[in-house]
Amino acid sequence: FGDDLERIARANQENLKVHGDWVVLPPVVIDVATGRFGTDAAGGLYIAMGRTWHPIETVVYSPDGSREVLFRDPQA
């Protein structure tokens, strides 16, 4: 189309890619490839910390390389 809406959409998509996908994807791939994530029979998500598996909701990956693990209540 080549109109203003398309230009804005393309710019926003590029911004999401650079500041989203490029930030999150590499450390997620590393964590998955090294076996840090697992699931139980009910589909609950777990993260390995040392030799112990902990129930989690998610992991927030930040541009500075840090990770914030959001733990799940194991009784939930």
C-alpha positions as CSV (number, residue, x, y, z in Angstrom):
1,F,0.0,0.0,0.0
2,G,2.8,2.4,0.8
3,D,0.7,4.7,3.0
4,D,1.4,6.2,6.4
5,L,-0.4,3.3,8.2
6,E,1.9,0.8,6.5
7,R,5.0,2.8,7.3
8,I,4.0,3.0,11.0
9,A,3.1,-0.7,11.2
10,R,6.5,-1.6,9.6
11,A,8.4,0.7,12.1
12,N,6.5,-0.8,15.0
13,Q,7.1,-4.4,13.8
14,E,10.9,-3.6,13.5
15,N,10.9,-2.1,17.0
16,L,9.2,-5.1,18.5
17,K,11.7,-7.4,16.8
18,V,14.8,-5.5,17.9
19,H,13.6,-4.8,21.5
20,G,11.5,-8.0,22.0
21,D,12.5,-11.0,20.0
22,W,16.2,-10.2,19.9
23,V,16.2,-9.7,23.6
24,V,14.1,-12.7,24.7
25,L,14.8,-15.5,22.1
26,P,18.5,-16.1,22.6
27,P,18.4,-16.7,26.4
28,V,15.2,-18.7,26.1
29,V,16.8,-21.0,23.5
30,I,19.8,-21.4,25.8
31,D,17.6,-22.2,28.8
32,V,15.6,-24.8,26.8
33,A,18.6,-26.3,25.2
34,T,20.4,-26.8,28.5
35,G,17.3,-28.5,30.0
36,R,16.4,-25.8,32.5
37,F,12.7,-26.1,31.8
38,G,10.4,-29.1,32.4
39,T,6.7,-29.8,32.7
40,D,4.6,-32.2,34.8
41,A,1.8,-34.5,33.7
42,A,-0.7,-31.7,34.2
43,G,1.3,-29.2,32.1
44,G,2.8,-27.2,34.9
45,L,6.0,-25.4,34.1
46,Y,9.2,-26.0,36.2
47,I,12.7,-24.6,36.2
48,A,15.8,-26.5,37.4
49,M,17.9,-24.7,40.0
50,G,20.8,-26.9,40.9
51,R,19.3,-30.4,41.4
52,T,15.9,-29.2,42.4
53,W,12.9,-28.4,40.2
54,H,10.7,-25.5,41.2
55,P,7.2,-24.7,39.9
56,I,7.0,-21.4,38.0
57,E,4.5,-19.2,36.2
58,T,7.1,-17.7,33.8
59,V,10.5,-16.2,33.5
60,V,10.9,-12.5,32.5
61,Y,14.0,-11.9,30.4
62,S,15.4,-8.3,30.5
63,P,17.6,-6.5,28.0
64,D,20.4,-6.4,30.5
65,G,20.6,-10.2,30.4
66,S,18.9,-10.7,33.8
67,R,16.1,-13.1,34.4
68,E,13.3,-12.8,36.9
69,V,11.7,-16.1,37.8
70,L,8.1,-15.8,38.8
71,F,7.4,-18.8,41.1
72,R,4.0,-20.6,41.2
73,D,2.4,-21.7,44.5
74,P,3.0,-25.5,44.4
75,Q,-0.4,-26.0,46.2
76,A,-2.2,-24.2,43.4
